[in-house]
Amino acid sequence: MNRRGFICLIGALAARPRAARAQQGSGGRYAQTLGEMQRAYGKIAHPGETARAAYVMRLIRLREKAARVKSDAWQAIDAEIKRYPAPIDSDSAALSSLRAGEWESPRHDYLYRPDGTWTMIPVEADVTHGSWRIEGNRSFETVATEPPRSFQYTIILLTKRDFVFTDGEIVFYETRLK
């Protein structure tokens, strides 16, 4: 190997740890922020629904930032979000009213109708569709396939803008379309 090749090799090897540290630093910042948020929420003696919802909303925004910069911290944030589902006795009618409308997920857009049916957008013949309902903090969906497939999720947060829910393993995020 000539001198120039050797210098390039040493430079490349030296840059790798720096790049890894930079990425770690980004994840470390999100992990540190997550820890601060957890401690602050933990200091609330008896957090009510308003405090829980505000905490979850801050976690969602932190997760969005971590995902945008491709930090692995989103996994720890998802784990924390799963710990704070909506109350079991949530108002089903109010949540159903919020659910109705057009929503965007990372893969597809959906229309949830007030009559309890849903369809992928754009609405066309033979597009995936089904039915939905909310009971307490549970969301139930059925896909109109043969045989029909049914899914049950725990609602974490449902607002005019965000729908966050889990199947117990994965946290799913949808945003209302304008």
MODELLER restraints for C-alpha pairs under 7 A, 6 or more apart:
rsr = mdl.restraints
at = mdl.atoms
rsr.add(forms.Gaussian(group=physical.xy_distance, feature=features.Distance(at['CA:26:A'], at['CA:71:A']), mean=6.59, stdev=0.5))
rsr.add(forms.Gaussian(group=physical.xy_distance, feature=features.Distance(at['CA:27:A'], at['CA:71:A']), mean=5.16, stdev=0.5))
rsr.add(forms.Gaussian(group=physical.xy_distance, feature=features.Distance(at['CA:27:A'], at['CA:72:A']), mean=6.24, stdev=0.5))
rsr.add(forms.Gaussian(group=physical.xy_distance, feature=features.Distance(at['CA:27:A'], at['CA:73:A']), mean=5.35, stdev=0.5))
rsr.add(forms.Gaussian(group=physical.xy_distance, feature=features.Distance(at['CA:30:A'], at['CA:66:A']), mean=6.73, stdev=0.5))
rsr.add(forms.Gaussian(group=physical.xy_distance, feature=features.Distance(at['CA:30:A'], at['CA:73:A']), mean=6.11, stdev=0.5))
rsr.add(forms.Gaussian(group=physical.xy_distance, feature=features.Distance(at['CA:31:A'], at['CA:73:A']), mean=6.10, stdev=0.5))
rsr.add(forms.Gaussian(group=physical.xy_distance, feature=features.Distance(at['CA:53:A'], at['CA:157:A']), mean=6.93, stdev=0.5))
rsr.add(forms.Gaussian(group=physical.xy_distance, feature=features.Distance(at['CA:56:A'], at['CA:81:A']), mean=6.23, stdev=0.5))
rsr.add(forms.Gaussian(group=physical.xy_distance, feature=features.Distance(at['CA:59:A'], at['CA:77:A']), mean=6.60, stdev=0.5))
rsr.add(forms.Gaussian(group=physical.xy_distance, feature=features.Distance(at['CA:59:A'], at['CA:81:A']), mean=6.76, stdev=0.5))
rsr.add(forms.Gaussian(group=physical.xy_distance, feature=features.Distance(at['CA:63:A'], at['CA:74:A']), mean=5.21, stdev=0.5))
rsr.add(forms.Gaussian(group=physical.xy_distance, feature=features.Distance(at['CA:63:A'], at['CA:77:A']), mean=6.09, stdev=0.5))
rsr.add(forms.Gaussian(group=physical.xy_distance, feature=features.Distance(at['CA:66:A'], at['CA:73:A']), mean=6.25, stdev=0.5))
rsr.add(forms.Gaussian(group=physical.xy_distance, feature=features.Distance(at['CA:66:A'], at['CA:74:A']), mean=5.71, stdev=0.5))
rsr.add(forms.Gaussian(group=physical.xy_distance, feature=features.Distance(at['CA:67:A'], at['CA:74:A']), mean=6.11, stdev=0.5))
rsr.add(forms.Gaussian(group=physical.xy_distance, feature=features.Distance(at['CA:78:A'], at['CA:171:A']), mean=6.35, stdev=0.5))
rsr.add(forms.Gaussian(group=physical.xy_distance, feature=features.Distance(at['CA:84:A'], at['CA:156:A']), mean=6.48, stdev=0.5))
rsr.add(forms.Gaussian(group=physical.xy_distance, feature=features.Distance(at['CA:85:A'], at['CA:154:A']), mean=6.82, stdev=0.5))
rsr.add(forms.Gaussian(group=physical.xy_distance, feature=features.Distance(at['CA:85:A'], at['CA:155:A']), mean=6.03, stdev=0.5))
rsr.add(forms.Gaussian(group=physical.xy_distance, feature=features.Distance(at['CA:85:A'], at['CA:156:A']), mean=4.05, stdev=0.5))
rsr.add(forms.Gaussian(group=physical.xy_distance, feature=features.Distance(at['CA:86:A'], at['CA:137:A']), mean=5.69, stdev=0.5))
rsr.add(forms.Gaussian(group=physical.xy_distance, feature=features.Distance(at['CA:86:A'], at['CA:155:A']), mean=5.83, stdev=0.5))
rsr.add(forms.Gaussian(group=physical.xy_distance, feature=features.Distance(at['CA:86:A'], at['CA:156:A']), mean=4.81, stdev=0.5))
rsr.add(forms.Gaussian(group=physical.xy_distance, feature=features.Distance(at['CA:86:A'], at['CA:157:A']), mean=6.14, stdev=0.5))
rsr.add(forms.Gaussian(group=physical.xy_distance, feature=features.Distance(at['CA:87:A'], at['CA:137:A']), mean=6.13, stdev=0.5))
rsr.add(forms.Gaussian(group=physical.xy_distance, feature=features.Distance(at['CA:88:A'], at['CA:136:A']), mean=5.35, stdev=0.5))
rsr.add(forms.Gaussian(group=physical.xy_distance, feature=features.Distance(at['CA:88:A'], at['CA:137:A']), mean=5.01, stdev=0.5))
rsr.add(forms.Gaussian(group=physical.xy_distance, feature=features.Distance(at['CA:89:A'], at['CA:136:A']), mean=4.99, stdev=0.5))
rsr.add(forms.Gaussian(group=physical.xy_distance, feature=features.Distance(at['CA:89:A'], at['CA:137:A']), mean=6.76, stdev=0.5))
rsr.add(forms.Gaussian(group=physical.xy_distance, feature=features.Distance(at['CA:90:A'], at['CA:136:A']), mean=4.55, stdev=0.5))
rsr.add(forms.Gaussian(group=physical.xy_distance, feature=features.Distance(at['CA:90:A'], at['CA:137:A']), mean=5.60, stdev=0.5))
rsr.add(forms.Gaussian(group=physical.xy_distance, feature=features.Distance(at['CA:91:A'], at['CA:136:A']), mean=6.01, stdev=0.5))
rsr.add(forms.Gaussian(group=physical.xy_distance, feature=features.Distance(at['CA:92:A'], at['CA:134:A']), mean=5.67, stdev=0.5))
rsr.add(forms.Gaussian(group=physical.xy_distance, feature=features.Distance(at['CA:92:A'], at['CA:135:A']), mean=5.20, stdev=0.5))
rsr.add(forms.Gaussian(group=physical.xy_distance, feature=features.Distance(at['CA:92:A'], at['CA:136:A']), mean=5.07, stdev=0.5))
rsr.add(forms.Gaussian(group=physical.xy_distance, feature=features.Distance(at['CA:95:A'], at['CA:158:A']), mean=6.80, stdev=0.5))
rsr.add(forms.Gaussian(group=physical.xy_distance, feature=features.Distance(at['CA:96:A'], at['CA:134:A']), mean=6.02, stdev=0.5))
rsr.add(forms.Gaussian(group=physical.xy_distance, feature=features.Distance(at['CA:98:A'], at['CA:159:A']), mean=6.53, stdev=0.5))
rsr.add(forms.Gaussian(group=physical.xy_distance, feature=features.Distance(at['CA:98:A'], at['CA:160:A']), mean=6.08, stdev=0.5))
rsr.add(forms.Gaussian(group=physical.xy_distance, feature=features.Distance(at['CA:99:A'], at['CA:112:A']), mean=6.75, stdev=0.5))
rsr.add(forms.Gaussian(group=physical.xy_distance, feature=features.Distance(at['CA:100:A'], at['CA:112:A']), mean=4.84, stdev=0.5))
rsr.add(forms.Gaussian(group=physical.xy_distance, feature=features.Distance(at['CA:100:A'], at['CA:113:A']), mean=5.24, stdev=0.5))
rsr.add(forms.Gaussian(group=physical.xy_distance, feature=features.Distance(at['CA:100:A'], at['CA:114:A']), mean=5.36, stdev=0.5))
rsr.add(forms.Gaussian(group=physical.xy_distance, feature=features.Distance(at['CA:101:A'], at['CA:111:A']), mean=5.66, stdev=0.5))
rsr.add(forms.Gaussian(group=physical.xy_distance, feature=features.Distance(at['CA:101:A'], at['CA:112:A']), mean=5.16, stdev=0.5))
rsr.add(forms.Gaussian(group=physical.xy_distance, feature=features.Distance(at['CA:101:A'], at['CA:113:A']), mean=6.30, stdev=0.5))
rsr.add(forms.Gaussian(group=physical.xy_distance, feature=features.Distance(at['CA:102:A'], at['CA:110:A']), mean=5.60, stdev=0.5))
rsr.add(forms.Gaussian(group=physical.xy_distance, feature=features.Distance(at['CA:102:A'], at['CA:111:A']), mean=4.41, stdev=0.5))
rsr.add(forms.Gaussian(group=physical.xy_distance, feature=features.Distance(at['CA:102:A'], at['CA:112:A']), mean=6.24, stdev=0.5))
rsr.add(forms.Gaussian(group=physical.xy_distance, feature=features.Distance(at['CA:102:A'], at['CA:176:A']), mean=5.90, stdev=0.5))
rsr.add(forms.Gaussian(group=physical.xy_distance, feature=features.Distance(at['CA:102:A'], at['CA:177:A']), mean=5.44, stdev=0.5))
rsr.add(forms.Gaussian(group=physical.xy_distance, feature=features.Distance(at['CA:103:A'], at['CA:109:A']), mean=5.63, stdev=0.5))
rsr.add(forms.Gaussian(group=physical.xy_distance, feature=features.Distance(at['CA:103:A'], at['CA:110:A']), mean=5.19, stdev=0.5))
rsr.add(forms.Gaussian(group=physical.xy_distance, feature=features.Distance(at['CA:103:A'], at['CA:111:A']), mean=6.37, stdev=0.5))
rsr.add(forms.Gaussian(group=physical.xy_distance, feature=features.Distance(at['CA:103:A'], at['CA:174:A']), mean=6.13, stdev=0.5))
rsr.add(forms.Gaussian(group=physical.xy_distance, feature=features.Distance(at['CA:103:A'], at['CA:175:A']), mean=5.51, stdev=0.5))
rsr.add(forms.Gaussian(group=physical.xy_distance, feature=features.Distance(at['CA:103:A'], at['CA:176:A']), mean=4.34, stdev=0.5))
rsr.add(forms.Gaussian(group=physical.xy_distance, feature=features.Distance(at['CA:103:A'], at['CA:177:A']), mean=5.22, stdev=0.5))
rsr.add(forms.Gaussian(group=physical.xy_distance, feature=features.Distance(at['CA:104:A'], at['CA:110:A']), mean=6.38, stdev=0.5))
rsr.add(forms.Gaussian(group=physical.xy_distance, feature=features.Distance(at['CA:104:A'], at['CA:174:A']), mean=5.36, stdev=0.5))
rsr.add(forms.Gaussian(group=physical.xy_distance, feature=features.Distance(at['CA:104:A'], at['CA:175:A']), mean=5.17, stdev=0.5))
rsr.add(forms.Gaussian(group=physical.xy_distance, feature=features.Distance(at['CA:104:A'], at['CA:176:A']), mean=6.05, stdev=0.5))
rsr.add(forms.Gaussian(group=physical.xy_distance, feature=features.Distance(at['CA:104:A'], at['CA:177:A']), mean=6.06, stdev=0.5))
rsr.add(forms.Gaussian(group=physical.xy_distance, feature=features.Distance(at['CA:105:A'], at['CA:173:A']), mean=6.38, stdev=0.5))
rsr.add(forms.Gaussian(group=physical.xy_distance, feature=features.Distance(at['CA:105:A'], at['CA:174:A']), mean=4.58, stdev=0.5))
rsr.add(forms.Gaussian(group=physical.xy_distance, feature=features.Distance(at['CA:105:A'], at['CA:175:A']), mean=6.62, stdev=0.5))
rsr.add(forms.Gaussian(group=physical.xy_distance, feature=features.Distance(at['CA:108:A'], at['CA:120:A']), mean=6.97, stdev=0.5))
rsr.add(forms.Gaussian(group=physical.xy_distance, feature=features.Distance(at['CA:109:A'], at['CA:120:A']), mean=5.84, stdev=0.5))
rsr.add(forms.Gaussian(group=physical.xy_distance, feature=features.Distance(at['CA:109:A'], at['CA:121:A']), mean=5.29, stdev=0.5))
rsr.add(forms.Gaussian(group=physical.xy_distance, feature=features.Distance(at['CA:110:A'], at['CA:118:A']), mean=6.89, stdev=0.5))
rsr.add(forms.Gaussian(group=physical.xy_distance, feature=features.Distance(at['CA:110:A'], at['CA:119:A']), mean=5.69, stdev=0.5))
rsr.add(forms.Gaussian(group=physical.xy_distance, feature=features.Distance(at['CA:110:A'], at['CA:120:A']), mean=4.35, stdev=0.5))
rsr.add(forms.Gaussian(group=physical.xy_distance, feature=features.Distance(at['CA:110:A'], at['CA:121:A']), mean=5.17, stdev=0.5))
rsr.add(forms.Gaussian(group=physical.xy_distance, feature=features.Distance(at['CA:111:A'], at['CA:118:A']), mean=5.45, stdev=0.5))
rsr.add(forms.Gaussian(group=physical.xy_distance, feature=features.Distance(at['CA:111:A'], at['CA:119:A']), mean=5.40, stdev=0.5))
rsr.add(forms.Gaussian(group=physical.xy_distance, feature=features.Distance(at['CA:111:A'], at['CA:120:A']), mean=6.20, stdev=0.5))
rsr.add(forms.Gaussian(group=physical.xy_distance, feature=features.Distance(at['CA:111:A'], at['CA:121:A']), mean=6.37, stdev=0.5))
rsr.add(forms.Gaussian(group=physical.xy_distance, feature=features.Distance(at['CA:112:A'], at['CA:118:A']), mean=4.39, stdev=0.5))
rsr.add(forms.Gaussian(group=physical.xy_distance, feature=features.Distance(at['CA:112:A'], at['CA:119:A']), mean=6.81, stdev=0.5))
rsr.add(forms.Gaussian(group=physical.xy_distance, feature=features.Distance(at['CA:116:A'], at['CA:131:A']), mean=5.46, stdev=0.5))
rsr.add(forms.Gaussian(group=physical.xy_distance, feature=features.Distance(at['CA:116:A'], at['CA:132:A']), mean=5.04, stdev=0.5))
rsr.add(forms.Gaussian(group=physical.xy_distance, feature=features.Distance(at['CA:116:A'], at['CA:133:A']), mean=5.99, stdev=0.5))
rsr.add(forms.Gaussian(group=physical.xy_distance, feature=features.Distance(at['CA:117:A'], at['CA:130:A']), mean=5.69, stdev=0.5))
rsr.add(forms.Gaussian(group=physical.xy_distance, feature=features.Distance(at['CA:117:A'], at['CA:131:A']), mean=4.12, stdev=0.5))
rsr.add(forms.Gaussian(group=physical.xy_distance, feature=features.Distance(at['CA:117:A'], at['CA:132:A']), mean=5.84, stdev=0.5))
rsr.add(forms.Gaussian(group=physical.xy_distance, feature=features.Distance(at['CA:118:A'], at['CA:129:A']), mean=5.50, stdev=0.5))
rsr.add(forms.Gaussian(group=physical.xy_distance, feature=features.Distance(at['CA:118:A'], at['CA:130:A']), mean=5.37, stdev=0.5))
rsr.add(forms.Gaussian(group=physical.xy_distance, feature=features.Distance(at['CA:118:A'], at['CA:131:A']), mean=5.66, stdev=0.5))
rsr.add(forms.Gaussian(group=physical.xy_distance, feature=features.Distance(at['CA:118:A'], at['CA:132:A']), mean=6.84, stdev=0.5))
rsr.add(forms.Gaussian(group=physical.xy_distance, feature=features.Distance(at['CA:119:A'], at['CA:128:A']), mean=5.94, stdev=0.5))
rsr.add(forms.Gaussian(group=physical.xy_distance, feature=features.Distance(at['CA:119:A'], at['CA:129:A']), mean=4.04, stdev=0.5))
rsr.add(forms.Gaussian(group=physical.xy_distance, feature=features.Distance(at['CA:119:A'], at['CA:130:A']), mean=6.43, stdev=0.5))
rsr.add(forms.Gaussian(group=physical.xy_distance, feature=features.Distance(at['CA:120:A'], at['CA:127:A']), mean=6.38, stdev=0.5))
rsr.add(forms.Gaussian(group=physical.xy_distance, feature=features.Distance(at['CA:120:A'], at['CA:128:A']), mean=5.76, stdev=0.5))
rsr.add(forms.Gaussian(group=physical.xy_distance, feature=features.Distance(at['CA:120:A'], at['CA:129:A']), mean=6.25, stdev=0.5))
rsr.add(forms.Gaussian(group=physical.xy_distance, feature=features.Distance(at['CA:129:A'], at['CA:143:A']), mean=5.93, stdev=0.5))
rsr.add(forms.Gaussian(group=physical.xy_distance, feature=features.Distance(at['CA:129:A'], at['CA:144:A']), mean=5.88, stdev=0.5))
rsr.add(forms.Gaussian(group=physical.xy_distance, feature=features.Distance(at['CA:130:A'], at['CA:142:A']), mean=5.35, stdev=0.5))
rsr.add(forms.Gaussian(group=physical.xy_distance, feature=features.Distance(at['CA:130:A'], at['CA:143:A']), mean=4.42, stdev=0.5))
rsr.add(forms.Gaussian(group=physical.xy_distance, feature=features.Distance(at['CA:130:A'], at['CA:144:A']), mean=4.78, stdev=0.5))
rsr.add(forms.Gaussian(group=physical.xy_distance, feature=features.Distance(at['CA:131:A'], at['CA:141:A']), mean=5.74, stdev=0.5))
rsr.add(forms.Gaussian(group=physical.xy_distance, feature=features.Distance(at['CA:131:A'], at['CA:142:A']), mean=5.25, stdev=0.5))
rsr.add(forms.Gaussian(group=physical.xy_distance, feature=features.Distance(at['CA:131:A'], at['CA:143:A']), mean=6.80, stdev=0.5))
rsr.add(forms.Gaussian(group=physical.xy_distance, feature=features.Distance(at['CA:132:A'], at['CA:140:A']), mean=5.50, stdev=0.5))
rsr.add(forms.Gaussian(group=physical.xy_distance, feature=features.Distance(at['CA:132:A'], at['CA:141:A']), mean=4.40, stdev=0.5))
rsr.add(forms.Gaussian(group=physical.xy_distance, feature=features.Distance(at['CA:132:A'], at['CA:142:A']), mean=6.38, stdev=0.5))
rsr.add(forms.Gaussian(group=physical.xy_distance, feature=features.Distance(at['CA:133:A'], at['CA:139:A']), mean=5.98, stdev=0.5))
rsr.add(forms.Gaussian(group=physical.xy_distance, feature=features.Distance(at['CA:133:A'], at['CA:140:A']), mean=5.34, stdev=0.5))
rsr.add(forms.Gaussian(group=physical.xy_distance, feature=features.Distance(at['CA:133:A'], at['CA:141:A']), mean=6.74, stdev=0.5))
rsr.add(forms.Gaussian(group=physical.xy_distance, feature=features.Distance(at['CA:134:A'], at['CA:140:A']), mean=6.17, stdev=0.5))
rsr.add(forms.Gaussian(group=physical.xy_distance, feature=features.Distance(at['CA:137:A'], at['CA:154:A']), mean=5.88, stdev=0.5))
rsr.add(forms.Gaussian(group=physical.xy_distance, feature=features.Distance(at['CA:137:A'], at['CA:155:A']), mean=5.13, stdev=0.5))
rsr.add(forms.Gaussian(group=physical.xy_distance, feature=features.Distance(at['CA:138:A'], at['CA:152:A']), mean=6.81, stdev=0.5))
rsr.add(forms.Gaussian(group=physical.xy_distance, feature=features.Distance(at['CA:138:A'], at['CA:153:A']), mean=5.66, stdev=0.5))
rsr.add(forms.Gaussian(group=physical.xy_distance, feature=features.Distance(at['CA:138:A'], at['CA:154:A']), mean=4.77, stdev=0.5))
rsr.add(forms.Gaussian(group=physical.xy_distance, feature=features.Distance(at['CA:138:A'], at['CA:155:A']), mean=5.72, stdev=0.5))
rsr.add(forms.Gaussian(group=physical.xy_distance, feature=features.Distance(at['CA:139:A'], at['CA:152:A']), mean=5.79, stdev=0.5))
rsr.add(forms.Gaussian(group=physical.xy_distance, feature=features.Distance(at['CA:139:A'], at['CA:153:A']), mean=5.12, stdev=0.5))
rsr.add(forms.Gaussian(group=physical.xy_distance, feature=features.Distance(at['CA:139:A'], at['CA:154:A']), mean=6.30, stdev=0.5))
rsr.add(forms.Gaussian(group=physical.xy_distance, feature=features.Distance(at['CA:139:A'], at['CA:155:A']), mean=6.54, stdev=0.5))
rsr.add(forms.Gaussian(group=physical.xy_distance, feature=features.Distance(at['CA:140:A'], at['CA:151:A']), mean=5.79, stdev=0.5))
rsr.add(forms.Gaussian(group=physical.xy_distance, feature=features.Distance(at['CA:140:A'], at['CA:152:A']), mean=4.65, stdev=0.5))
rsr.add(forms.Gaussian(group=physical.xy_distance, feature=features.Distance(at['CA:140:A'], at['CA:153:A']), mean=6.45, stdev=0.5))
rsr.add(forms.Gaussian(group=physical.xy_distance, feature=features.Distance(at['CA:141:A'], at['CA:150:A']), mean=5.66, stdev=0.5))
rsr.add(forms.Gaussian(group=physical.xy_distance, feature=features.Distance(at['CA:141:A'], at['CA:151:A']), mean=5.24, stdev=0.5))
rsr.add(forms.Gaussian(group=physical.xy_distance, feature=features.Distance(at['CA:141:A'], at['CA:152:A']), mean=6.54, stdev=0.5))
rsr.add(forms.Gaussian(group=physical.xy_distance, feature=features.Distance(at['CA:142:A'], at['CA:148:A']), mean=6.55, stdev=0.5))
rsr.add(forms.Gaussian(group=physical.xy_distance, feature=features.Distance(at['CA:142:A'], at['CA:149:A']), mean=5.52, stdev=0.5))
rsr.add(forms.Gaussian(group=physical.xy_distance, feature=features.Distance(at['CA:142:A'], at['CA:150:A']), mean=4.21, stdev=0.5))
rsr.add(forms.Gaussian(group=physical.xy_distance, feature=features.Distance(at['CA:142:A'], at['CA:151:A']), mean=6.28, stdev=0.5))
rsr.add(forms.Gaussian(group=physical.xy_distance, feature=features.Distance(at['CA:143:A'], at['CA:149:A']), mean=5.21, stdev=0.5))
rsr.add(forms.Gaussian(group=physical.xy_distance, feature=features.Distance(at['CA:143:A'], at['CA:150:A']), mean=6.34, stdev=0.5))
rsr.add(forms.Gaussian(group=physical.xy_distance, feature=features.Distance(at['CA:152:A'], at['CA:167:A']), mean=6.76, stdev=0.5))
rsr.add(forms.Gaussian(group=physical.xy_distance, feature=features.Distance(at['CA:153:A'], at['CA:165:A']), mean=6.19, stdev=0.5))
rsr.add(forms.Gaussian(group=physical.xy_distance, feature=features.Distance(at['CA:153:A'], at['CA:166:A']), mean=5.38, stdev=0.5))
rsr.add(forms.Gaussian(group=physical.xy_distance, feature=features.Distance(at['CA:153:A'], at['CA:167:A']), mean=4.78, stdev=0.5))
rsr.add(forms.Gaussian(group=physical.xy_distance, feature=features.Distance(at['CA:154:A'], at['CA:165:A']), mean=5.52, stdev=0.5))
rsr.add(forms.Gaussian(group=physical.xy_distance, feature=features.Distance(at['CA:154:A'], at['CA:166:A']), mean=5.32, stdev=0.5))
rsr.add(forms.Gaussian(group=physical.xy_distance, feature=features.Distance(at['CA:154:A'], at['CA:167:A']), mean=6.37, stdev=0.5))
rsr.add(forms.Gaussian(group=physical.xy_distance, feature=features.Distance(at['CA:155:A'], at['CA:164:A']), mean=6.36, stdev=0.5))
rsr.add(forms.Gaussian(group=physical.xy_distance, feature=features.Distance(at['CA:155:A'], at['CA:165:A']), mean=4.39, stdev=0.5))
rsr.add(forms.Gaussian(group=physical.xy_distance, feature=features.Distance(at['CA:155:A'], at['CA:166:A']), mean=6.63, stdev=0.5))
rsr.add(forms.Gaussian(group=physical.xy_distance, feature=features.Distance(at['CA:156:A'], at['CA:164:A']), mean=5.44, stdev=0.5))
rsr.add(forms.Gaussian(group=physical.xy_distance, feature=features.Distance(at['CA:156:A'], at['CA:165:A']), mean=5.06, stdev=0.5))
rsr.add(forms.Gaussian(group=physical.xy_distance, feature=features.Distance(at['CA:157:A'], at['CA:163:A']), mean=5.77, stdev=0.5))
rsr.add(forms.Gaussian(group=physical.xy_distance, feature=features.Distance(at['CA:157:A'], at['CA:164:A']), mean=5.13, stdev=0.5))
rsr.add(forms.Gaussian(group=physical.xy_distance, feature=features.Distance(at['CA:157:A'], at['CA:165:A']), mean=6.88, stdev=0.5))
rsr.add(forms.Gaussian(group=physical.xy_distance, feature=features.Distance(at['CA:158:A'], at['CA:164:A']), mean=6.38, stdev=0.5))
rsr.add(forms.Gaussian(group=physical.xy_distance, feature=features.Distance(at['CA:161:A'], at['CA:175:A']), mean=5.66, stdev=0.5))
rsr.add(forms.Gaussian(group=physical.xy_distance, feature=features.Distance(at['CA:161:A'], at['CA:176:A']), mean=5.10, stdev=0.5))
rsr.add(forms.Gaussian(group=physical.xy_distance, feature=features.Distance(at['CA:162:A'], at['CA:174:A']), mean=5.96, stdev=0.5))
rsr.add(forms.Gaussian(group=physical.xy_distance, feature=features.Distance(at['CA:162:A'], at['CA:175:A']), mean=4.84, stdev=0.5))
rsr.add(forms.Gaussian(group=physical.xy_distance, feature=features.Distance(at['CA:162:A'], at['CA:176:A']), mean=6.36, stdev=0.5))
rsr.add(forms.Gaussian(group=physical.xy_distance, feature=features.Distance(at['CA:163:A'], at['CA:173:A']), mean=5.97, stdev=0.5))
rsr.add(forms.Gaussian(group=physical.xy_distance, feature=features.Distance(at['CA:163:A'], at['CA:174:A']), mean=5.10, stdev=0.5))
rsr.add(forms.Gaussian(group=physical.xy_distance, feature=features.Distance(at['CA:163:A'], at['CA:175:A']), mean=6.31, stdev=0.5))
rsr.add(forms.Gaussian(group=physical.xy_distance, feature=features.Distance(at['CA:164:A'], at['CA:171:A']), mean=6.95, stdev=0.5))
rsr.add(forms.Gaussian(group=physical.xy_distance, feature=features.Distance(at['CA:164:A'], at['CA:172:A']), mean=5.66, stdev=0.5))
rsr.add(forms.Gaussian(group=physical.xy_distance, feature=features.Distance(at['CA:164:A'], at['CA:173:A']), mean=4.78, stdev=0.5))
rsr.add(forms.Gaussian(group=physical.xy_distance, feature=features.Distance(at['CA:164:A'], at['CA:174:A']), mean=6.45, stdev=0.5))
rsr.add(forms.Gaussian(group=physical.xy_distance, feature=features.Distance(at['CA:165:A'], at['CA:171:A']), mean=5.76, stdev=0.5))
rsr.add(forms.Gaussian(group=physical.xy_distance, feature=features.Distance(at['CA:165:A'], at['CA:172:A']), mean=5.34, stdev=0.5))
rsr.add(forms.Gaussian(group=physical.xy_distance, feature=features.Distance(at['CA:165:A'], at['CA:173:A']), mean=6.86, stdev=0.5))
rsr.add(forms.Gaussian(group=physical.xy_distance, feature=features.Distance(at['CA:166:A'], at['CA:172:A']), mean=5.87, stdev=0.5))
